[in-house]
């Protein structure tokens, strides 16, 4: 019987975790050109910017 390759499983899990983190970061940074931000449910909300 073959010996399990635990280091491969660990690396795969780390890559999956990093990919998920990057996708979440990209989703949070995503903003439409007209100043609305897309939320998880696909709804658009107006980005509020305070003027000084």
Secondary structure by P-SEA (a helix, b strand, c coil): ccccaaaaaaaaaaaaaaaaaaaaaaaaacccccccccccccbbbbbbbbcc
